[in-house]
Amino acid sequence: METTQLQICIGCGSCKENCPQGIIIKGTPFKIQEEHCLDCGTCYEKCVHDAIEHNY
């Protein structure tokens, strides 16, 4: 399950642009709709600010 680290997210949108499920809501911080997340890790891999934790 991916979660956004609120204090690190700057709202750049790279996670939202790359999410294959389209489940990330725009904002600062961006919000991952965890109930729809498939745990693919794409948002985690694409976040250049390391603001997303990938919890295996």
Order of alpha helices (4+ residues) and beta strands (2+ residues): beta-alpha-beta-beta-alpha-beta
